[in-house]
Amino acid sequence: MSGRKRTQLLFGHRGNQTAGRQEATNIEVNIVKAKQDTNSNDGMPAPTFRGCQPVRVNEFKPDLNRPYIVKGLLLAGQVGMFAGPSNKGKSSISAGVAAHVAMGRDVGETRVNRSAVIYVAAEDAEGISERAYPFMSNAPAGSAPFEVFDLALDFKDKDQIADFAEYATASRVRWGCERLLIIIDTYNLSIGDGDENSARDTSLVVGNAQWLAKTTGAHVLFIHHVGTNDNGRPRGSSAMTANVDTLLTLQPAEGAGSENVVFVVQNKQRRIPKGAPIAFRIEPYEVGFDADGDKVTVPMAVPFSPGSSLVPKQPQKRGGTSKEAAGNERAEDILRVLRDLRAADGGKWHTPTAIRDLAGTPFNDARRRSADALRKAVKRALDALKDGGKIEANAQGGYRFASSNTLPDATDCHGTLH
């Protein structure tokens, strides 16, 4: 083949080359003009890609109040994984944390935002309910929205996850909560016919979980096992560690007094700094006696601060919150408690102590200071609600939701707390 013919086959005729260069030049000119037009004030709309526009970084400002479920641990709209060895307290901790979230109670010294909880327990649904029982047994359902599903989702099936997203959103709205925690237990039972060692299957599963988190605003937390040879990482494909936003592992404690003590260690946080490990003591909680007269207990994960270098710093006070705003939040929380009690018992009278035990997130600062500070904060909220005619009080010191008030429908969101 001649050199001339070879040149034509590879690059085309010279005339075509000239036309191609002219076309490329025209494209470059148009791109420059488009940039000039976009930066001008002539009102021309910015281009989009399949309906989406990019973020202009020079106009971006970080969110100083990142929406959290458990502060410094679980952020809303993200996917996490909690991995640990079997029979070391993993289920007790996940159920206990879920109960704290549903009631709006801080986990030890870690702040919590009251959120609706949906626990999909493919492995042991009754066991999860048992482990949550010590925290939830005295709480009316409306005051602590915590549901357990005895089924397995298939996170490889996008249609099934889309259906579940609709349910999860409707459930959150029904309970009057702004935020949502979805726990999937266990990962291995929630991937259909997928292989946890396959990077492709893992990426598909986590991708669908990310879609679920973004669609519902929830934190989606997978419960998983650790590897046989490495208890510091999840079992299976390394794509799990790479793709999730938060990775927590369960590690036993060492040293004196370490019996039945474990730590939740933060191995990865995508958007926030990794915090110190959180300590839990797994204790038996007595629930009664069986027909043979033998004591019946369930496991209970109790958060505590060990006397070691792992103790987290005392939380700083929130900035920009006035006493008046804090008082309003507390009054709304107590009104929520009494409204939920009214719906559950039809209007019985309740003591300040019983109401105080059900108070949620706005009272955590007072709860940390002392029992007397909590008592006074609840009393101030009760007095304010009574003066406003929203609740009633009797001569014996009992309180209830005012009979003149209308209870909200199941789909009403006015009980929302932040």
Helices and strands as residue ranges (DSSP letters): H 3-11, H 14-39, G 57-59, E 68-70, E 74-75, E 79-84, H 90-103, E 116-121, H 125-136, G 141-143, E 146-149, H 158-174, E 180-185, G 188-190, H 199-216, E 219-225, H 239-243, E 246-252, E 261-269, E 278-289, E 295-304, H 323-345, H 352-358, G 361-363, H 364-369, H 371-387, E 391-393, E 399-401
